[in-house]
């Protein structure tokens, strides 16, 4: 019986290895499969050409500037209060003395008190919630020297916004944006 189980395990292993081998991995130059290679020789798959990362510093001609103010709204939420209650608990204590047949056990009880606190809802409270964060935006023309890239918006820091607002229209600017789009 044990040899039959070994044969079944060996057969299953061969089937799995054959299935995994058919799925393949690596670059087979005889097949001419260039989509499998990443040109580094390690056989990893390339799903698609990766776009080059956005440059951290952008330059161009100043377009317009925009300050988006913070928007808030009044809202209500449950008001939670800390409610505490005195809790008492009976605790058992034991003490053993003596050895052999002269062993004695003494038992006594004490009452210990503690405070148990929980948060309980007690009505509602109003608060100010932020609906839209404050942002500063700058639009650039001819971004990084590309004449076709006009009116590209960037979210910038407050200091960069102040510099751009003080500059003349179509003045050259260079800065590190927080994000694209605004």
ZIHU-V945624 format. One record per backbone hydrogen bond with DSSP energy under -1.0 kcal/mol. CO is the residue of the C=O (numbers start at 1). NH is the residue of the N-H. If there is no record, write none. Layout:
co=[CO/CO]
nh=[NH/NH]
This chain:
co=[1/2/3/4/5/6/7/8/9/10/11/12/13/14/15/16/17/18/19/20/28/28/32/58/59/60/61/62/64/66/68/71/71/73/75/77/79/81/83/85/87/89/91/93/95/97/99/104/106/108/110/112/114/116/118/120/123/125/127/129/132/135/136/137/138/139/140/141/142/143/146/148/149/152/153/154/155/155/157/158/159/160/161/162/163/168/171/173/175/179]
nh=[5/6/7/8/9/10/11/12/13/14/15/16/17/18/19/20/21/22/23/24/31/33/34/175/144/173/141/170/139/137/135/131/132/129/127/125/122/120/118/116/114/112/110/108/106/104/102/97/95/93/91/89/87/85/83/81/79/77/75/73/71/68/156/66/154/63/152/61/145/146/149/150/143/140/181/138/178/179/161/162/163/164/165/166/167/171/62/60/58/155]
